Amino acid sequence: MTALSEAVGNDSHDVGNIVRDAITDSSPRGIAAAVHRLIRAGRLVTGDRLPTVRELALSIDVSPATVSEAWQALSAVGATKSRGRAGTFVQDTREPSRPVRYLGIGVQSGVLTALDLSTSMPDPALLPPMNAALAEVAGPSLRWTTSYLDNPLLPSLEEILRQDWPFEPQRMGLVDGALDGLARVVEQVVRLGDRVAIENPGFPALMDLLESRGAEVVPLEMDGLGVTADSLAAAVREQPVAVFIHPRAQNPTGSSMTEVRVRDLANVMSSNSAWIIEADHSGAIASGADVSVGSYLPERTIRIRSYSKSHGPDLRIAAIGGAADVIDPLMARRMLGPGWTSRILQGVLVQLLTSPEAISSVDLARETYRRRSTQFCAFLSANGIQVSAGDGINVWVQVNDERSALITLAAAGIHVAPGGPFMVASSTSSHLRVTAGLLPDDAVHLTRIYENFVIAAKAQPSVRGGIS
């Protein structure tokens, strides 16, 4: 009997040898993928103890660090669980993983607040009216789909999208919102154990998606103009398969890139083969320039533009355009699911994108959000509080203590999102994400709200009060 067999015991099936014999690629990704396949095939079952890092490393002649990295990847997707000195065990993967970070940023059920600034949602009063668009689409010109194989994208909408895209996309398509687009791109380009670079702070739902996929996340440092070129250069040395960025109105900071910054990032990306995925989640309500790495690397860039914040969350429409090598299989896979985005909703979006009234409404919303964020940031900055640029509807506010700030604001009837779920890597500072786009316009009310934020940002762990 081998040392490995003795180590895992004489169970009904020899886990050690099963794992060893299944490994044909001794890289961390190859080891993790082999074990994951065994679990999916039922050859390893819930409760099976895997060989220790040292035992498996000796058996397949690799370094312990290689096996450790594989075990970490399996743990990240919920396939295994470490029990300390007892070992690493296969765990029941029938329960879907919960998007812990994403669920951690909203108001909890049953909690009532006078002012909810946690949602990253647009102000309903600033969305363009849909009555005329709906009436036009429901009129005599409506053409019902007659085949499941009809073009999934209305030609009239594709023409509008291409004219407004920041680079010449090889392919255009539609998905059901920005998060649906991110999920479908992740499905296409990320595999178990892959490295992926994302912004820090970044979008919690994207972190949940990548964790569920078993990816290893590489954080990208940011400044007031988004991801820094030096940080990206360091990240690409880790050979990520994909880089996810927000070119404008980044969530949560609201930072927007300039053409110079985009060019610098493109120069860094030109020396590797990673995909560049751009999330333009704010779209037309962002004040920043519509710039893109795709202007320099169109064959490797995929851009997702949402119309939820600009034209209405219930439209559930985002456009996706860019590299054919990703979008073609993505849209083909979608045909085996929802098939297409309702052409009725597509028709509504066409009307909203061409109607002078709707265009003016979106222009007004963009200016209103800019004014609300600018005033909010100016007041806090004047009182010694560090805040982000705040393009779009969100502002990133630095506070002395996250928990104390949340409690102080809650006591005043204000709810915001905690900063913790947005952090990819640990930080010595604490933050809040504030949807400043939902602030009221009444001057007296605003002053009291601003004052509460100043008190909350300066609150120490023992402070529990605020202006009521």
Summary of the structure (lengths in Angstrom):
residues: 468
radius of gyration: 24.6
end to end distance: 72.6
largest distance: 80.2
contacts: 1619
relative contact order: 0.12
helix: 46%
strand: 14%
